[in-house]
Amino acid sequence: MEKLLKDRINLTIENYRNAKMDLRNDGDLINHFASLVFAHYEKEIPFEKVKEIRKYIKETSSRVSPFRGDILYILSLLIAIENENEKELISDIYQVEEILRHEGFYECDYLVLTSFVIAKYGKNKDKYKIANKMKEVFILLKEKYYNITGEDDYLVCALWALNDIEINTIDEFIETIYNNMTNLNIKSKNGIQGLTNAIMLNGSSGHMYKTIEFILQLEKRDIKLASQFLPLLGMLSNRDVRKSIDLIEGVIETLCEEESEYEYYMDKGFRTIIAITIISFTTINENRNYIDELLAQGVYCFIKSKNKGMFAEALA
């Protein structure tokens, strides 16, 4: 294993151990998210900065606003990565969220993350124009896939709007990719849609076939992948497939050897995405846009799914 990859694994593990102590109320899944995103940039987690951001958001937003709970923990970590005035960025997030609500988007946790993405990547763009385009894209999705389109699709609609992809292009391209993806053994239709959306952001049908091959190779090696992270996979799988699978197995093995939490107390599908993300951030030198945010959404959806399953089990 290359030294760069080994160093990144060690930093991820060290960040996780520290997060367990300093952000223990966040829960294990968010601790793993924190360890990953800061290891990407070869940084330790700035715990005091994160806590200050959380305190400021609590002071400047309503108690009943969606800027609370797990999404606040995740949002504060994303803001802490940025090398700019945190208060100014938070003000921009509030402004974007208000614009989106006026466009008819539902005030919810997913809108919070979406507002951050538009504030971050649309800094010098017309926010009203982005919101209007985002609404057009969401309506298109809702018309085509009304039974699986919801608030969790806000983020990818915002990414399409930010990249100014034409509605006609979206309509044609998504149909082609969606039809190909439905032949895969993916039980979650929502997962297929998320993967389809992310592949389209890469802008090529060739990438679709690479992603399909990647998923099939994961299945062949019996490597589990949580469906909540399929959109992220659509952004990361455009590389040598067999070499990537070998690396994933190697990273998983190293993680389990170095820290028992990865072997005994973790969902295997979640552990796979940790390995894929570590590998991707040691090999991608350009265009890291949206990876942190898609990872954040995947973690949040994974938490909600897990909580929903525990609630259903308690009622059974």
PAFIPA-498499 format. One record per residue (C-alpha): residue number from 1; residue in one letter; x, y, z. Coordinates in Angstrom, 1 decimal, m for minus. Last residue first. Example, Ala and Ser with C-alpha at 12.3 -4.5 7.8 and 13.67 -1.06 7.14 Angstrom:
REM residues 2
+-----+------+--------+--------+--------+
: pos : code :      x :      y :      z :
+-----+------+--------+--------+--------+
:   2 :    S :   13.7 :   m1.1 :    7.1 :
:   1 :    A :   12.3 :   m4.5 :    7.8 :
+-----+------+--------+--------+--------+
***
This chain:
REM residues 316
+-----+------+--------+--------+--------+
: pos : code :      x :      y :      z :
+-----+------+--------+--------+--------+
: 316 :    A :  m43.2 :   m4.5 :   16.3 :
: 315 :    L :  m43.3 :   m0.9 :   17.6 :
: 314 :    A :  m39.6 :   m1.0 :   18.8 :
: 313 :    E :  m38.5 :   m2.6 :   15.5 :
: 312 :    A :  m40.2 :    0.2 :   13.6 :
: 311 :    F :  m38.4 :    2.8 :   15.7 :
: 310 :    M :  m35.1 :    1.1 :   15.2 :
: 309 :    G :  m35.6 :    0.9 :   11.4 :
: 308 :    K :  m36.6 :    4.6 :   11.3 :
: 307 :    N :  m33.5 :    5.5 :   13.3 :
: 306 :    K :  m31.3 :    3.5 :   10.8 :
: 305 :    S :  m32.9 :    5.1 :    7.8 :
: 304 :    K :  m32.5 :    8.6 :    9.3 :
: 303 :    I :  m28.8 :    7.9 :   10.1 :
: 302 :    F :  m28.2 :    6.6 :    6.6 :
: 301 :    C :  m29.9 :    9.6 :    5.1 :
: 300 :    Y :  m27.7 :   11.9 :    7.1 :
: 299 :    V :  m24.5 :   10.0 :    6.1 :
: 298 :    G :  m25.5 :   10.0 :    2.5 :
: 297 :    Q :  m26.3 :   13.7 :    2.6 :
: 296 :    A :  m22.9 :   14.4 :    4.1 :
: 295 :    L :  m21.1 :   12.2 :    1.5 :
: 294 :    L :  m22.9 :   14.1 :   m1.2 :
: 293 :    E :  m21.8 :   17.4 :    0.4 :
: 292 :    D :  m18.2 :   16.3 :    0.8 :
: 291 :    I :  m18.0 :   15.1 :   m2.8 :
: 290 :    Y :  m19.7 :   18.2 :   m4.2 :
: 289 :    N :  m16.6 :   19.7 :   m5.8 :
: 288 :    R :  m13.4 :   17.7 :   m5.6 :
: 287 :    N :  m12.6 :   18.7 :   m9.2 :
: 286 :    E :   m8.9 :   18.1 :   m9.3 :
: 285 :    N :   m6.3 :   15.9 :   m7.7 :
: 284 :    I :   m8.4 :   12.8 :   m7.2 :
: 283 :    T :   m6.3 :    9.8 :   m6.1 :
: 282 :    T :   m5.9 :   10.2 :   m2.4 :
: 281 :    F :   m9.4 :   11.6 :   m2.0 :
: 280 :    S :  m10.9 :    8.7 :   m3.9 :
: 279 :    I :   m9.1 :    6.0 :   m1.8 :
: 278 :    I :  m10.4 :    7.5 :    1.5 :
: 277 :    T :  m13.9 :    7.8 :    0.0 :
: 276 :    I :  m14.0 :    4.2 :   m1.2 :
: 275 :    A :  m12.8 :    3.0 :    2.2 :
: 274 :    I :  m15.4 :    5.0 :    4.1 :
: 273 :    I :  m18.1 :    3.9 :    1.6 :
: 272 :    T :  m17.3 :    0.3 :    2.3 :
: 271 :    R :  m17.5 :    0.8 :    6.1 :
: 270 :    F :  m21.1 :    2.1 :    5.6 :
: 269 :    G :  m22.1 :   m1.0 :    3.7 :
: 268 :    K :  m20.5 :   m3.2 :    6.3 :
: 267 :    D :  m22.5 :   m1.7 :    9.2 :
: 266 :    M :  m20.0 :   m0.9 :   12.0 :
: 265 :    Y :  m19.4 :   m2.2 :   15.5 :
: 264 :    Y :  m17.1 :   m5.2 :   15.0 :
: 263 :    E :  m14.7 :   m4.5 :   12.2 :
: 262 :    Y :  m14.4 :   m0.7 :   12.0 :
: 261 :    E :  m14.7 :   m0.2 :   15.7 :
: 260 :    S :  m11.8 :   m2.6 :   16.2 :
: 259 :    E :   m9.3 :    0.0 :   15.0 :
: 258 :    E :   m5.9 :   m0.7 :   13.3 :
: 257 :    E :   m6.6 :   m4.2 :   11.9 :
: 256 :    C :  m10.1 :   m3.3 :   10.8 :
: 255 :    L :   m9.0 :   m0.1 :    9.0 :
: 254 :    T :   m6.2 :   m2.1 :    7.3 :
: 253 :    E :   m8.5 :   m4.8 :    6.0 :
: 252 :    I :  m11.0 :   m2.2 :    4.8 :
: 251 :    V :   m8.2 :   m0.3 :    3.0 :
: 250 :    G :   m7.0 :   m3.5 :    1.3 :
: 249 :    E :  m10.4 :   m4.6 :    0.2 :
: 248 :    I :  m11.0 :   m1.1 :   m1.3 :
: 247 :    L :   m7.7 :   m1.1 :   m3.0 :
: 246 :    D :   m8.4 :   m4.4 :   m4.8 :
: 245 :    I :  m11.8 :   m3.0 :   m5.8 :
: 244 :    S :  m10.2 :    0.1 :   m7.2 :
: 243 :    K :   m7.6 :   m1.9 :   m9.2 :
: 242 :    R :  m10.4 :   m3.9 :  m10.8 :
: 241 :    V :  m12.4 :   m0.7 :  m11.7 :
: 240 :    D :   m9.7 :    1.5 :  m13.1 :
: 239 :    R :  m11.4 :    5.0 :  m12.7 :
: 238 :    N :  m14.8 :    6.7 :  m13.0 :
: 237 :    S :  m16.2 :    5.4 :   m9.7 :
: 236 :    L :  m16.2 :    8.6 :   m7.6 :
: 235 :    M :  m19.2 :   10.8 :   m8.7 :
: 234 :    G :  m21.7 :    8.1 :   m9.2 :
: 233 :    L :  m20.5 :    6.4 :   m6.0 :
: 232 :    L :  m21.6 :    9.6 :   m4.1 :
: 231 :    P :  m25.1 :    9.3 :   m5.5 :
: 230 :    L :  m25.1 :    5.6 :   m4.4 :
: 229 :    F :  m24.3 :    6.5 :   m0.8 :
: 228 :    Q :  m27.8 :    5.9 :    0.6 :
: 227 :    S :  m27.7 :    2.4 :   m1.0 :
: 226 :    A :  m25.2 :    1.1 :    1.6 :
: 225 :    L :  m22.5 :   m0.9 :   m0.2 :
: 224 :    K :  m21.6 :   m4.5 :    0.7 :
: 223 :    I :  m18.5 :   m6.1 :   m0.8 :
: 222 :    D :  m19.4 :   m9.7 :   m1.9 :
: 221 :    R :  m16.5 :   m9.8 :   m4.4 :
: 220 :    K :  m19.0 :  m10.2 :   m7.2 :
: 219 :    E :  m21.3 :   m7.6 :   m5.8 :
: 218 :    L :  m18.4 :   m5.0 :   m5.7 :
: 217 :    Q :  m17.5 :   m6.0 :   m9.3 :
: 216 :    L :  m21.1 :   m5.5 :  m10.4 :
: 215 :    I :  m21.2 :   m2.0 :   m8.8 :
: 214 :    F :  m18.0 :   m1.0 :  m10.5 :
: 213 :    E :  m19.1 :   m2.3 :  m13.9 :
: 212 :    I :  m22.3 :   m0.2 :  m13.6 :
: 211 :    T :  m20.3 :    2.8 :  m12.6 :
: 210 :    K :  m17.9 :    2.4 :  m15.6 :
: 209 :    Y :  m21.0 :    2.0 :  m17.9 :
: 208 :    M :  m22.5 :    5.2 :  m16.6 :
: 207 :    H :  m19.2 :    7.1 :  m17.0 :
: 206 :    G :  m19.4 :    6.3 :  m20.7 :
: 205 :    S :  m22.8 :    8.0 :  m20.7 :
: 204 :    S :  m21.0 :   11.3 :  m19.9 :
: 203 :    G :  m21.8 :   14.5 :  m18.0 :
: 202 :    N :  m20.2 :   13.9 :  m14.6 :
: 201 :    L :  m23.4 :   15.5 :  m13.1 :
: 200 :    M :  m25.3 :   12.9 :  m15.0 :
: 199 :    I :  m23.7 :   10.2 :  m13.0 :
: 198 :    A :  m24.8 :   11.9 :   m9.8 :
: 197 :    N :  m28.5 :   12.0 :  m10.9 :
: 196 :    T :  m28.5 :    8.3 :  m11.9 :
: 195 :    L :  m27.0 :    7.3 :   m8.6 :
: 194 :    G :  m29.7 :    9.2 :   m6.7 :
: 193 :    Q :  m32.4 :    7.8 :   m9.0 :
: 192 :    I :  m31.1 :    4.2 :   m8.4 :
: 191 :    G :  m31.0 :    4.8 :   m4.7 :
: 190 :    N :  m34.6 :    6.0 :   m4.7 :
: 189 :    K :  m35.5 :    2.8 :   m6.6 :
: 188 :    S :  m34.0 :    0.9 :   m3.7 :
: 187 :    K :  m33.5 :   m2.8 :   m4.5 :
: 186 :    I :  m30.4 :   m2.5 :   m6.6 :
: 185 :    N :  m29.7 :   m5.7 :   m8.6 :
: 184 :    L :  m28.8 :   m3.8 :  m11.7 :
: 183 :    N :  m31.2 :   m3.8 :  m14.7 :
: 182 :    T :  m32.9 :   m0.6 :  m13.3 :
: 181 :    M :  m29.6 :    1.2 :  m13.9 :
: 180 :    N :  m29.8 :    1.0 :  m17.7 :
: 179 :    N :  m33.3 :    2.5 :  m17.7 :
: 178 :    Y :  m32.3 :    5.2 :  m15.3 :
: 177 :    I :  m29.3 :    6.1 :  m17.5 :
: 176 :    T :  m31.3 :    6.6 :  m20.7 :
: 175 :    E :  m34.2 :    8.4 :  m19.0 :
: 174 :    I :  m31.8 :   10.7 :  m17.1 :
: 173 :    F :  m30.1 :   11.7 :  m20.3 :
: 172 :    E :  m33.2 :   12.7 :  m22.2 :
: 171 :    D :  m34.9 :   14.8 :  m19.4 :
: 170 :    I :  m31.7 :   16.3 :  m18.1 :
: 169 :    T :  m30.7 :   17.5 :  m21.6 :
: 168 :    N :  m34.2 :   19.0 :  m22.1 :
: 167 :    I :  m34.0 :   20.8 :  m18.8 :
: 166 :    E :  m30.6 :   22.4 :  m19.7 :
: 165 :    I :  m27.7 :   21.9 :  m17.2 :
: 164 :    D :  m26.8 :   25.2 :  m15.6 :
: 163 :    N :  m24.1 :   23.7 :  m13.3 :
: 162 :    L :  m25.7 :   25.4 :  m10.3 :
: 161 :    A :  m29.1 :   24.2 :  m11.4 :
: 160 :    W :  m27.9 :   20.6 :  m11.7 :
: 159 :    L :  m26.3 :   20.8 :   m8.3 :
: 158 :    A :  m29.5 :   22.3 :   m6.8 :
: 157 :    C :  m31.6 :   19.4 :   m8.2 :
: 156 :    V :  m29.0 :   17.1 :   m6.6 :
: 155 :    L :  m29.5 :   18.6 :   m3.2 :
: 154 :    Y :  m33.3 :   18.8 :   m3.3 :
: 153 :    D :  m33.7 :   15.1 :   m4.1 :
: 152 :    D :  m34.0 :   14.2 :   m0.3 :
: 151 :    E :  m37.1 :   16.4 :   m0.2 :
: 150 :    G :  m39.0 :   14.0 :   m2.4 :
: 149 :    T :  m39.1 :   12.0 :   m5.6 :
: 148 :    I :  m39.9 :    8.3 :   m5.3 :
: 147 :    N :  m43.6 :    8.1 :   m6.2 :
: 146 :    Y :  m43.6 :   11.0 :   m8.6 :
: 145 :    Y :  m40.8 :    9.7 :  m10.8 :
: 144 :    K :  m41.3 :   11.5 :  m14.2 :
: 143 :    E :  m43.5 :   14.3 :  m13.0 :
: 142 :    K :  m41.6 :   14.8 :   m9.7 :
: 141 :    L :  m38.3 :   14.8 :  m11.5 :
: 140 :    L :  m39.5 :   17.5 :  m14.0 :
: 139 :    I :  m40.9 :   19.5 :  m11.1 :
: 138 :    F :  m37.6 :   19.2 :   m9.3 :
: 137 :    V :  m35.7 :   20.4 :  m12.4 :
: 136 :    E :  m38.0 :   23.5 :  m12.8 :
: 135 :    K :  m37.6 :   24.3 :   m9.1 :
: 134 :    M :  m33.8 :   24.2 :   m9.3 :
: 133 :    K :  m34.0 :   26.6 :  m12.2 :
: 132 :    N :  m36.0 :   29.0 :  m10.1 :
: 131 :    A :  m33.7 :   28.7 :   m7.1 :
: 130 :    I :  m30.6 :   29.2 :   m9.3 :
: 129 :    K :  m32.1 :   32.3 :  m10.9 :
: 128 :    Y :  m33.0 :   33.7 :   m7.5 :
: 127 :    K :  m29.5 :   32.9 :   m6.2 :
: 126 :    D :  m27.9 :   35.0 :   m9.0 :
: 125 :    K :  m24.3 :   33.8 :   m9.0 :
: 124 :    N :  m21.1 :   35.1 :   m7.3 :
: 123 :    K :  m21.2 :   32.7 :   m4.3 :
: 122 :    G :  m23.1 :   29.9 :   m6.1 :
: 121 :    Y :  m20.8 :   27.1 :   m4.9 :
: 120 :    K :  m20.9 :   27.8 :   m1.1 :
: 119 :    A :  m24.3 :   29.5 :   m0.7 :
: 118 :    I :  m25.9 :   27.0 :   m3.1 :
: 117 :    V :  m24.4 :   24.0 :   m1.2 :
: 116 :    F :  m25.3 :   25.4 :    2.2 :
: 115 :    S :  m28.9 :   26.0 :    1.1 :
: 114 :    T :  m29.1 :   22.3 :   m0.1 :
: 113 :    L :  m27.9 :   21.2 :    3.4 :
: 112 :    V :  m30.6 :   23.3 :    5.1 :
: 111 :    L :  m33.2 :   22.2 :    2.5 :
: 110 :    Y :  m32.6 :   18.6 :    3.4 :
: 109 :    D :  m33.3 :   19.4 :    7.1 :
: 108 :    C :  m36.7 :   20.8 :    6.3 :
: 107 :    E :  m38.7 :   23.9 :    5.1 :
: 106 :    Y :  m40.4 :   22.6 :    2.0 :
: 105 :    F :  m39.6 :   24.2 :   m1.3 :
: 104 :    G :  m42.2 :   26.6 :   m2.7 :
: 103 :    E :  m40.0 :   29.2 :   m4.4 :
: 102 :    H :  m40.4 :   31.4 :   m1.3 :
: 101 :    R :  m38.8 :   28.5 :    0.7 :
: 100 :    L :  m35.9 :   28.5 :   m1.7 :
:  99 :    I :  m35.3 :   32.2 :   m1.2 :
:  98 :    E :  m35.4 :   31.9 :    2.6 :
:  97 :    E :  m32.9 :   29.0 :    2.5 :
:  96 :    V :  m30.6 :   31.1 :    0.3 :
:  95 :    Q :  m30.7 :   34.0 :    2.8 :
:  94 :    Y :  m30.1 :   31.7 :    5.8 :
:  93 :    I :  m27.1 :   30.1 :    4.0 :
:  92 :    D :  m25.7 :   33.5 :    3.1 :
:  91 :    S :  m25.8 :   34.5 :    6.8 :
:  90 :    I :  m24.0 :   31.3 :    7.7 :
:  89 :    L :  m21.3 :   32.1 :    5.1 :
:  88 :    E :  m20.9 :   35.6 :    6.6 :
:  87 :    K :  m20.7 :   34.2 :   10.1 :
:  86 :    E :  m18.1 :   31.6 :    9.1 :
:  85 :    N :  m15.7 :   34.2 :    7.5 :
:  84 :    E :  m13.5 :   32.1 :    5.2 :
:  83 :    N :  m11.4 :   29.0 :    5.0 :
:  82 :    E :  m14.2 :   26.5 :    4.7 :
:  81 :    I :  m13.8 :   23.2 :    6.5 :
:  80 :    A :  m15.6 :   24.5 :    9.6 :
:  79 :    I :  m18.7 :   25.1 :    7.5 :
:  78 :    L :  m18.9 :   21.4 :    6.5 :
:  77 :    L :  m18.5 :   20.4 :   10.2 :
:  76 :    S :  m21.1 :   22.8 :   11.3 :
:  75 :    L :  m23.6 :   21.5 :    8.7 :
:  74 :    I :  m23.1 :   17.9 :    9.9 :
:  73 :    Y :  m23.8 :   18.8 :   13.6 :
:  72 :    L :  m26.7 :   21.0 :   12.6 :
:  71 :    I :  m28.2 :   18.3 :   10.4 :
:  70 :    D :  m28.0 :   15.9 :   13.4 :
:  69 :    G :  m30.1 :   18.1 :   15.6 :
:  68 :    R :  m31.1 :   21.7 :   14.7 :
:  67 :    F :  m31.1 :   24.1 :   11.8 :
:  66 :    P :  m34.6 :   22.8 :   10.8 :
:  65 :    S :  m36.1 :   25.8 :   12.6 :
:  64 :    V :  m38.2 :   25.3 :   15.8 :
:  63 :    R :  m35.6 :   26.9 :   18.1 :
:  62 :    S :  m35.4 :   29.8 :   15.6 :
:  61 :    S :  m32.0 :   30.7 :   14.2 :
:  60 :    T :  m29.2 :   33.2 :   15.3 :
:  59 :    E :  m28.3 :   31.8 :   18.7 :
:  58 :    K :  m28.4 :   28.2 :   17.7 :
:  57 :    I :  m26.3 :   29.0 :   14.6 :
:  56 :    Y :  m23.7 :   30.8 :   16.7 :
:  55 :    K :  m23.4 :   27.9 :   19.2 :
:  54 :    R :  m23.0 :   25.4 :   16.4 :
:  53 :    I :  m20.3 :   27.5 :   14.8 :
:  52 :    E :  m18.5 :   28.0 :   18.1 :
:  51 :    K :  m18.5 :   24.2 :   18.7 :
:  50 :    V :  m17.0 :   23.5 :   15.2 :
:  49 :    K :  m14.3 :   26.1 :   15.8 :
:  48 :    E :  m13.4 :   24.5 :   19.2 :
:  47 :    F :  m13.2 :   21.1 :   17.7 :
:  46 :    P :  m10.9 :   21.9 :   14.8 :
:  45 :    I :  m10.8 :   18.3 :   13.4 :
:  44 :    E :   m7.2 :   17.5 :   12.3 :
:  43 :    K :   m6.3 :   18.3 :    8.8 :
:  42 :    E :   m5.0 :   16.4 :    5.7 :
:  41 :    Y :   m7.7 :   17.9 :    3.5 :
:  40 :    H :   m9.4 :   14.5 :    3.0 :
:  39 :    A :   m8.6 :   13.7 :    6.7 :
:  38 :    F :  m11.0 :   16.5 :    7.6 :
:  37 :    V :  m13.9 :   15.0 :    5.6 :
:  36 :    L :  m13.3 :   11.5 :    6.8 :
:  35 :    S :  m13.0 :   12.0 :   10.6 :
:  34 :    A :  m16.0 :   14.3 :   10.6 :
:  33 :    F :  m18.1 :   11.7 :    8.8 :
:  32 :    H :  m16.9 :    8.9 :   11.2 :
:  31 :    N :  m18.0 :   11.1 :   14.1 :
:  30 :    I :  m21.3 :   11.7 :   12.4 :
:  29 :    L :  m21.8 :    7.9 :   12.3 :
:  28 :    D :  m20.7 :    7.4 :   15.8 :
:  27 :    G :  m23.0 :    9.8 :   17.6 :
:  26 :    D :  m22.8 :   13.6 :   17.8 :
:  25 :    N :  m22.8 :   13.6 :   21.6 :
:  24 :    R :  m19.3 :   12.3 :   21.6 :
:  23 :    L :  m17.9 :   15.3 :   19.8 :
:  22 :    D :  m14.6 :   15.7 :   21.8 :
:  21 :    M :  m14.0 :   12.1 :   22.8 :
:  20 :    K :  m15.4 :   10.1 :   19.8 :
:  19 :    A :  m14.1 :   12.9 :   17.6 :
:  18 :    N :  m10.5 :   12.2 :   18.8 :
:  17 :    R :  m10.8 :    8.5 :   18.0 :
:  16 :    Y :  m12.3 :    9.4 :   14.6 :
:  15 :    N :   m9.5 :   11.9 :   13.8 :
:  14 :    E :   m6.9 :    9.3 :   14.6 :
:  13 :    I :   m8.6 :    6.7 :   12.4 :
:  12 :    T :   m8.8 :    9.1 :    9.4 :
:  11 :    L :   m5.2 :   10.3 :   10.0 :
:  10 :    N :   m4.0 :    6.7 :    9.9 :
:   9 :    I :   m6.0 :    5.9 :    6.7 :
:   8 :    R :   m4.6 :    9.1 :    5.1 :
:   7 :    D :   m1.0 :    8.1 :    6.0 :
:   6 :    K :   m1.6 :    4.6 :    4.5 :
:   5 :    L :   m2.9 :    6.1 :    1.3 :
:   4 :    L :    0.0 :    8.5 :    0.9 :
:   3 :    K :    2.5 :    5.7 :    1.9 :
:   2 :    E :    1.3 :    3.5 :   m0.9 :
:   1 :    M :    0.0 :    0.0 :    0.0 :
+-----+------+--------+--------+--------+
***
